[in-house]
């Protein structure tokens, strides 16, 4: 387990270095190195040895030797991961990896040329392989799509997603319509230098120090953790945008989750975030509920001021929470964002289930965008070709983005119920109680609890859409 | 073989990142990751599979199937490496690794407190383990020290080193005495900013571009190569020194060697520099024969000028080649440097052979410094405790530093015999013919030729001290 944890950390470093430090000429060699780490990981994760050890542990328990609670969880998750990994035939795994590389290449070209037909064969292949993979991995009573979800969010079911996303599909469009009649999204022309100062100072307030963090620039913001005491976030700056303020807090949320996992879980199979949706909930909590908070806008405005850009907190806040329905997911505001995900969930589920032919995807996309967001899709490039996920063979990944928004809102309400309103603290940039509450209720558990049990334990309730609706309703009315 | 090459590259990245990028808090996790890569490498390098494959290849050849020449070299070196690695019992390897960690810690404390007695037990242990290791690895007729040399320089013998270093011990001290009566070493007070400009511009002239290089700062200059198209050198700057000009060209020489290896050898067991001494010859060639060249001083002076520090080429050259005998190896000039190594060779050989007791090391050190360099050792900290190598358990490594100086001088003469004097080219910063000659004669072979055969093939002569003596004699007279 320690070796697998080390391999994961090394893979993170290879990836971080590639995106932040590596000269472009090193790309081919780096691909080989990443491939080797992936092969070693697969080899060790599926080793027959693990089965033997698990068997020996079963025997030991029968003899009356009892494991401690933590060790029981290590064994439980080891068994789950090992059995799941062993269900995939080597040849299928190799084929999927190859199709993923080909698919991303084909997708890149197709998007550049706005040519869906050029992407269709690769997408068809990825759908078939994902279905085959899901069928291998599925447990008794699970559909292929259920099984795919498990790679990102163990324990999540299609049934549960239909319930939650169905509710969003009903509740959000009226709010979008309401927001649409209002003035257009407020923008601010913040120079890069002021953004840099504000990002550096704000992160420092949140505990980002040089002893155990790095903050760098990359083409797309991301977070990497190389092990305890080494968290790395990236951001990007473009003139006249405020995205860097949001994205740096978003990445901070991912990093903080990993940092606050119980050190006793280090280098075990439990020492990571429990799921994609839980991870996304942590980034969205800091992005939506801290960076977009009206009181915290005073801190951000002051730090922009320190960077030489004078702006009032109210004006800054308006720019950070503006709503404007559009075709593109990654630039969507917090209100419309989940509807982009609902669409992708509906479509990828239909593709895997065979209800939707790959060739009919563009039409289904346009129909969905009209129905959910009342947006006309200008082109396939800005429609069903906008995201890399399906080209890379990832199905079942998208839902975590919207679940993250919902979970973040539910955690935020539960936290305030317990700690009281955060307004006074946020106005002064005081986030220590938030960090502690998250550490205790969410972070420290690592992988010991799956998403839904964790949400229920942290908030006292099963996942529901109401807290999120209470968060976005004022945005539509602003 | 490809996996081992990838593991080596990944180890390089982990090391580079630790020294250049990693926040200090990540040290413990990084040590685990490096340990895991070392274990994986050992596991794979000694795998029984390799023996089976080698056996099958023997069988195939008996059947008349012939390997191509390159493949024959792959197999030959694979057999050599595998057999050597298999001779070391697992427990001994583990003990050595542990003693190396302990020894470095003990050395660090002892040096800080100038307390040799505190280091003595750890050094004794390292000597015993190195001797045991040498005895395991030694082939018929080899001494333990011969065998130790093979880890850094395969094919090198104690006998050969006695011949070469004995000659240096005779020929250099009179030159040192001659230099000593002259004016003290000329120094220059170059500000860091000017050094940075000069280093960047000079490296750019040598082909260091952003597409396949990185140049960073670290506490001690070093070079890392992560695979084709990704070379990384570091340097350091201190106010009023010119070391950065020398050390950046030194590291460039290491990097160029790896870059110019035949791409057909990539990800084979042949795709690296053939030995420590050959590597050091490449760094020393650029440091001693280019950076310290009188004509090239015009380029360096111009680039310092571009950085705002006006200096004449002759004055700069004088500062770069000044001779001044001293106690410390790492700050030694090109003339006295090999004598520091001759001393270490004599002493480590005597330690491993059992002719010198560890407790007698400080006295032997002082005697040797007096005899070879006419220098009084001010303290053990600046005497036998100055280098980490023995504390880390490295015996047989030091000779490569002096061999590198000799080989560099011999290559430099052979090159000029063939290409004509380099003076005119160097005055204009033109180094393409040097690069090509090195690629053709030295670099492209990778590990296909061992040090001595490679020197002989590149220069037409066995290794000798005369070219080096011709290089340093004018320095003593300057």
Contacts between the chains, C-beta under 8 A, distances in Angstrom:
chain1	res1	chain2	res2	distance
A	2	B	32	7.4
A	2	B	36	7.8
A	3	B	36	5.8
A	6	B	32	5.8
A	6	B	33	5.0
A	6	B	36	4.2
A	7	B	36	7.4
A	9	B	29	6.7
A	9	B	33	5.8
A	10	B	10	6.3
A	10	B	14	7.0
A	10	B	33	5.6
A	10	B	36	7.7
A	10	B	37	7.3
A	13	B	13	6.7
A	13	B	14	6.8
A	13	B	17	6.2
A	13	B	33	7.9
A	14	B	10	7.0
A	14	B	13	6.8
A	17	B	13	6.2
A	17	B	17	6.7
A	21	B	21	6.9
A	21	B	214	6.8
A	22	B	226	7.5
A	22	B	230	6.1
A	23	B	210	6.3
A	23	B	211	5.6
A	23	B	212	4.9
A	23	B	213	6.0
A	23	B	214	6.0
A	23	B	229	6.9
A	23	B	230	5.7
A	24	B	211	5.5
A	24	B	212	7.6
A	24	B	229	7.9
A	25	B	211	5.0
A	25	B	212	3.2
A	25	B	228	7.5
A	25	B	229	2.9
A	25	B	230	6.1
A	26	B	212	7.0
A	26	B	226	5.7
A	26	B	227	6.0
A	26	B	228	7.6
A	26	B	229	4.9
A	26	B	230	2.9
A	27	B	229	7.4
A	28	B	227	7.6
A	28	B	228	6.9
A	28	B	229	6.9
A	29	B	9	6.7
A	29	B	226	6.4
A	29	B	227	2.5
A	29	B	228	5.3
A	29	B	229	6.5
A	29	B	230	6.2
A	29	B	266	7.8
A	30	B	226	7.3
A	30	B	227	6.8
A	30	B	230	7.4
A	32	B	2	7.4
A	32	B	6	5.8
A	32	B	227	7.2
A	32	B	267	6.6
A	33	B	6	5.0
A	33	B	9	5.8
A	33	B	10	5.6
A	33	B	13	7.9
A	33	B	226	7.7
A	33	B	227	6.9
A	36	B	2	7.8
A	36	B	3	5.8
A	36	B	6	4.2
A	36	B	7	7.4
A	36	B	10	7.7
A	37	B	10	7.3
A	40	B	40	7.1
A	210	B	23	6.3
A	211	B	23	5.7
A	211	B	24	5.5
A	211	B	25	5.0
A	212	B	23	4.9
A	212	B	24	7.6
A	212	B	25	3.2
A	212	B	26	7.0
A	213	B	23	6.0
A	214	B	21	6.8
A	214	B	23	6.0
A	226	B	22	7.5
A	226	B	26	5.7
A	226	B	29	6.4
A	226	B	30	7.3
A	226	B	33	7.7
A	227	B	26	6.0
A	227	B	28	7.6
A	227	B	29	2.5
A	227	B	30	6.9
A	227	B	32	7.2
A	227	B	33	6.9
A	228	B	25	7.5
A	228	B	26	7.6
A	228	B	28	6.9
A	228	B	29	5.4
A	229	B	23	6.9
A	229	B	24	7.9
A	229	B	25	2.9
A	229	B	26	4.9
A	229	B	27	7.4
A	229	B	28	6.9
A	229	B	29	6.5
A	230	B	22	6.1
A	230	B	23	5.7
A	230	B	25	6.1
A	230	B	26	2.9
A	230	B	29	6.2
A	230	B	30	7.4
A	266	B	29	7.8
A	267	B	32	6.7
